[in-house]
Amino acid sequence: MLIFLSLLNCPSHANHRPNILLILIDDLGWQDLAVPLHTEPTPFNERYRTPNVERLAREGMRFTDAYASSPVCTPTRTSIMTGMSPARSRITYWTLHKDRDTSANHPNLRAPAWRLNGLQLGDVTLPALLRDAGYRTIHVGKAHFGTHDTPGGDPTNLGFEVNIAGHASGGPASHYGLHHFTVAGRQGQDPSSSSSVWDIPGLEKYHGQDIYLTEALAIEAVGEIERAAEDDTPFYMNFAPYAVHAPIMANRRLLEHYPDLDPREAAYATMVETYDNAIGELLDALERTGELDDTVIIFHSDNGGLSAHARGPAPDGSPAHTHNAPLRSGKGSAYEGGTRVPMIVRWPGVVEPGSISRTPTISHDLFPTILAIAGVEIPAEQEPSVDGRDLAGLLRGRATDLGDRSLLWHMPHEWGSDGPGIDPFSSLREGRWKVLYFHADRRFELYDLAEDPGETNDLAGSQVLVLRRLVGELDKRLRDCAAQLSLDKETGESVEMPLDAMKRRSRTP
């Protein structure tokens, strides 16, 4: 069984189910917080003001090698909802309009027949299982689980009893209440003059106010925490602010904290500080209602930090692809900057305060982990398709076998921005080693992440035995998931599976 049933017998869970608060920040990079996740603090850690995240780290466990299931948002968000890797769910890219492929144009490849409408009615989801077990399930902020004009575009069709401001679009029209959180308002027009799929729904009470979107969402989340406490009902909350997703818009009240930064980077830093302030509001509400020590808090991101465009210069002066340094590249990329993300878990009485885990984890692990915390079993018919692993033993500080497993990524799509590793790919990490398979030219790269987290030294030519072993494991994992690889535009056929591509290359003079 994926669930550690022994949790049900321990004193802290025998007669009480804890609240569970998942804080899922949008596009938050590995370095977009003051908590160091590298071997030592970096200039980015020193740039940002995140005292509430620092508190979570002091009172919980921080993970140095946590990953998102994908370098873009919908695949990761739906992996948390289902426990399935994107390769298995076939939700391998971000979604928007019904029956419309959002993949960018690649000169030689096109996307396979993926689930371009995302999650829909009938899918087994985390909030639905928790709701059926007696939890109040609350979604606040960005959803992006399914497309517009389908049931999956509404979180209440996927197991959430309460939905605040969540819909099918993955980015905000505007972060400003003065703009009514609309495209028209951001463009200086009457906010009611036109509508856009990017306009944030359900926050009309804040229209015309000088309030930042993350602040409005925090107010709504606090209200839901207070209501659950009054009703003495355990809650699962998915708090998912649209920040720090583009458009990069400053919270002007905080700009004075960043006088020496480039204007775009100063604006970004205020977005970081604003999400941290929102976490502080949630912590205060939990403390005020007496629920803080009965609440498990998980802090995570849906993909690596944006670095290909819209940002100002990084500390080294580089204009792009270095905002997650020392990791390589960023959002949309196969490299570490695209998928390695912050993760912190605060679980009073279970997680050792101030502890650090260097065990690789991935976001679809949250599905079985949260169910285990809640004492809810995975349905027997669903269990074979769950790729995530229960992290309860790891959170308790026990040795587990998680360090020996492999982590799989698969994105047979062109993201649309140029940069290192921004190509259709499949990849796998096993221990210290990471292999990448780029679909367009059937190219392999191999890195030793223990020695080279920045992926600067490709060892594919010198560590041939390791490469062969990892390509074999990547091939096996993809076949187990019935993964769909990119299609060759010229032939209309799928590109070769990794082992077949390696064999063909070895036969080529």
N, C-alpha and C positions, 0 to 999 in steps of 0.2 A: 504494500500500500504506500502511496505517496504521502499520506498524512500520518504524522506521528501521534497515534491515539493515546500515547502515554500522557500527552498534554492534558487530556481530560481528567486525569487522576491526580494531577498535582494541586496543591492547596489553592494556588492563585486562580485556578480555573474550574475547580470542582463545582462551585455554586454560583459562579459569576462569569459572565462573558464580557470581556473588555470592549470598550469603544475602539474603533480603528479609524485613524485619520491618515489617508494617503495624500501627501502634498506632491503633486506632479507639476513641476515648473516646465514651461515650454521653451525649448531650445537652450536650456541652461548647460553651458559648457563645464568641463571638468575643472576649470579654473575660475568660474564665475562666483566665487565665494571667498571669504577670508580664511576658511578652514583649509589648511594644506593637505592635499591628497598625494603629493609627490614626496620624495625623500626629504625635502626641506621646503620652507615657504618660498614662493616665487613672487616676482613683481606684480602679477595679477592678484595674488592673495593679499598683497599689501595695498593694492589699489581700492579694493571693495570694502564696504561697511556692511557686515552681516552679523551683528551681535546675537541675534536670535538663532541663527543657524549654528553659530559657535556654541550657544547654550545646548542645543540638541546634541552636538558632538561631545560636549563635556558630560552630558547626562546619558549618552547612548554610545552606540558603536558606529564608527565611520568606516566606509569601505573604499579602499584605494583602487580596486580593480572591478568596480561595478560597471555594467554595460546596459545600454538600451538594446532592444531586440532589432532595431533598424536605425540607419542614419537619418530617417525622416519619420514624421509623427504618427500618422494613422496606423502603420504596422505595429509600432510599439504600443500605442494605446489599446489597440484591439488584442494584442498579445497578453496584456495584463488582464483584460476582460475574460479571456478564454484559456490562458495557460499554454496556448499553442504558439510555436514559432511561426513567423510569417511564411516560411517555406512550406509549412504544413497547412496553415489556414488559407493560403493563396491570397491573403490581403498583403501584398508586397509593396504597395506604394500609397501615397496620400490620395484621398478621395475628395470629390466635390459635387459634381452634377450626376444625376441618374444616368447610368449606361454610357458614361463618357470617360474615355481614357485620359488621364491627366499627364501621362508620361511625355517628357520632352522628346523632340526629334533627334535620333541618333543617325549618323550617316550610313551605318551598315547594319544596325540591329533594330528590331522593334519588340515591344513587350509581348509576352504570351497572353493567353486568355485568363487573366487574373480576376479576382473577385473585386471588380472596380466599383461595386456599390457598398463594399464594406460589410459590417455586421448587420444582420437583419433578424426579424422575428424567427424564433425557432432555434437560434444559437444559444448554447448553454453559456451563461455569463456569471461572472463573480457577483455582481450586485443582486442578480435574481436568486442565486443560491443563498446569499446572506439574508435577503428579504424573506425568503421562504422559511428560514430558520429563526425569524423573529427580530432581525435587525431593521432599524429604520435606515433606508439607503438614500443618500443625499449626493447629488452632483452639483458642483458649483464651478462655473467657468467653462473653459474649453472642453468640448466633447470630441467631435471629429471622429466618430465611430462609424458612421454611415452617411450616405449621400442625401442631398436635398431631394424632396419629392419621393422619398421612400420611408418606410417605418423606422429604419435604422438611423435616420437623421434626428430622431427625438429620443433622448436618453430614457424617457419614461417607458418606451417600448422595449428597453433592453434591461430592465430590472431596477431602475432607480424610481423610488416613490416621489422624490422631490427633484426638480430640475430648475436651476437658476442660471440663465444666460448661456446654456449649452445648446448648440445646434450643429449643423453639418459642415460649417466652414471652419477652416483651421487657423485663421488669423483674424485679428481685429481690424475693423475699418478705421478706428481711431481709439486711442487710449483716454480721450478727454470727454468728460461729461458735458463740457461746453459745446462739443460737437455732436452731442446726443449719441456718441459712439458710432457715428455714421461716416460713410465716404463723402457724402455731400457736405456735411459739416466740416470735415477735414480739408475739403477743397474750397472752403470759404463761402459756400452756398447755404441757402436755407436748408436746414437738415431735413425738413419735410418735403422738399421739392422733388426728391427722387429717392429710390431705394436701391440697395445693393445686397447681394448674397453675403457680403462681408459685414454688414451692419449687425451689431450685437443685439439680440432680442431680450425682452423681459426686464429691462432696467430703466423703464420710463420714469420712475420716481427720481432718478438722478439726472435726467435730461436738463440741461441748462445750468447745472451746478459746476462749480470749479472743483471737480473731484476726479481723481485718476481711476481708471477702470479697476486696477488691482485693489484700490481702497474700497470701491463700491462692493466688489465681490467679497472682501473681508468682512464688511458690515453684514452682508447677507449670511455669510457662513457663521458668524458669531450668533446671529439670531437663531439659526438652526441648531447650534450647539445648546443654546439656552432652552429651546423648546424640547429637545430630547431629554435634557436634564430634568425639566419640570415634569415630563411624562414618565421619568424613570425607565426610559427605553434605551437599550444599547444602539449605537449608531455606527454605520460605516459611511464616512464622508470622503468623496473624491474631490479634493480642493485643487482645482487646476486653472490657475490664473493664465490669461492669455500672454502675459509677460513671461519671458523677455523677447517674445516673437516680434518681428518687424510689423509695422513701421517703428523705427527707433524714434521715440518721442519722449522728451524730457519730462519728468515730474519737476516742474520749475521750482517748487518749494525746497528741493534738495540740491539744486545746482551749486549753491554756495559751498557745498562740501568738496567740490571738485574743480577748483579754480585753475589748476595747472594742466588739465586734460584738454585734448582736442575736443571741440564742441560735440562731435558725434559720440566720442567715447565718454564724455561727461554725461551726455543724455543716457547712454547705455548704463553707466554706473548708477544713475538715479533709478533706473528700472530695476536694477539688482537690489538697491537699498529698499525700494518700495515693496518688492516681494518679501524681503526680510521683515519689514515693518508689519506686513500682513500676517506673517507667521507669529510675530509677537502679539498681535491682536487675538489670534486663535489661542495661543498659550495662556494669555490673560483670562480669556473667557473660560477655558478649561479649569484654570486655577480658581476663578471666582465661583464657578458652579460646583467645585469639589470633585471634578471629573479628571483632573490632570493625571493622577496616579492610577486611574482606571482606563487610561487611553494609550494605546500603542500608536506611535507616530512614525511614519515612514516617509522620508524625504528623498525624492528621485527626480530625474529628468527624462523627457521622451526621446531625446537624441543629443548628439554633441552640439557644441556652441556654433552659432553662425559666424563664419569667417570669410566666406567667398565674396560677399558684397555687403554694402550698407554700413560697414563698420569704419571707424577711423583707424589711425595707426596703432599698432600694438606697441608695447614698451620698447621693442627693438627697432621701431620705426617702420616695420613692414606694413604695407597697406592691406594685405589679405593673407589668409591661410596660416596665420601664426597666432591667432587669438586663443588657442588652446595649448600653446607651447608649455612644456617640451613635447606634447603630443603633436603629431603631424596632421595638418589640414583641419577640417571641421564638418559641420552639418552637410549631409549628402555624400560624404566620402567613405570609402571602404577602410581608410586608415583610422588609427585610434582616436583622432580628434572627432571623427564622425559618430563614434559609438560609445566611447568610454565617458561615463557621466558620474556626477556626485551621487552618493547614497549614504544616508544616515538613518539608523533605526533607534528610537528611544522606546524601551519597554521596561517600565519600572519593575524591579524585583526579579527580572530575568536577564536583561542585557547588562553586562558590567559597565558602569559609567566610565567614559574616557577610553574605551577599548577600541582597537583597530583590527580590522580583518583585511588580509591581502588575498583572500580566496576569491577567484573570479566568480561573479554572479551575473545574471542577465534578467531583464525586466519580466519575462514570463515566469520567473521563479516566484513573483509576487502572488500569483493566482493560488498555487497550493499553500504558500506560506500564510497568506491571510486567512484562508479557509481553516488551516490548522490552528491558528491563533483563536479563531472563533469557535473551534470545535465542530466544524461542519465537514462532512465527508464529501469527497468528489464522487459524483454518480458513477456507478460501475461501468455504464456504457460509455462514459466520457473519458474515463481514466486512460485508456490506451492512446488517446490523442493528445494527452497533456505532456508537453515537453519540459515544462518548468519543474524544478525540484524544490521541495520543502526546505527552507533555510532554518527551521526551528533549532536543530542541533547546533548549527553554526552560531546562531544568536545566543545560545546558551553557553558558548565557549567550548563546546565539545569538539573533539576531532571528528571529522566526517570524511566521506569519500568524494566530496565535491571537487577537491583539487585535482582529481584524476580524470574528470569528465571533460568532454569537449563542448565548446560553445559554437553555435552555428549562426551565420548571417547570410542572407540571400536577398538581393535586390536586382532583379532583371529589368531595370528601368534606367533611363537617362534622366538625371535630375534637372538639368537645364542650366547649371552654372559650371564654368570651367574651373578646373583646379586639380590638385593632386588627389588621385584615387576617386574622382567623381566620374565614374563609369559603371555600367552594369557589371555586377560582380557576385561571386559567392566566396565566403571565407570561413575559416575555422580557427579557433584557438584551443590548444591543448597544453596545459601547463605553461611553460615559458614560451612555447612556440606558437607562431601564427602563420598560416598559409593563406594566400589570396589567389583567386582565380578570376582574371578579368576576361569577360566573355568575348569582347570584340576581337582580340588577337590571340585568344586562348593562351594568355600569358600567366605564368605563375611567379609569385614572389614569396619569400620566406624570411621571417624575422625572429630574432631572439629577444622577446620583450623584456626579459629580466636584465639584459645588458643594454638593450637598445629600444626603450619605450617610444622614441621618436621615429622609429622605422627608417633609419638612415642607411643601414647596411644590409642590402639584400643578399641573403645567404643561399639562394636557390641554386647557384652554381657550385657552391663548395660543400654544402651539407646535403648531398644527394640522397643518402639513405633516409634522413629525417624528412626530406621533401616527399619522397615516395610514400613513406608511411602516412604522413599527414594528408597527402592527396588521396590516398586510399580511404582514410577515415572521412574526409570531406565527401568523397563520392558515395560512401556508404550512407552517411547521414542524409544526403540529398535524395538518394533513392528511397530511404526509409520514409521520408516525408512526401514522396511522390512530387518533388519540387519541379516547378516549371522553369526551364532556362530560357534565356533570350532567344528570339527567332532571327535567323539570318535573312535579311531583306531580299537578297539575290535568289536564294533557294527556297525560302519559305519554311525551311526546316529548323528545328531546334539546334542550337550549338551543342557540341559534344559534351557529354558528362566529363568531369575532371580526369578520370582514369583513361578514358578513350582519347582525350586531348593529349594527355601525357604520352600515351603509346604512339599516337600519330607523330608527335614532335620528335620522339626518339627514332622514328623510322625516316624522318626527313634528313637528307644529306646536309 
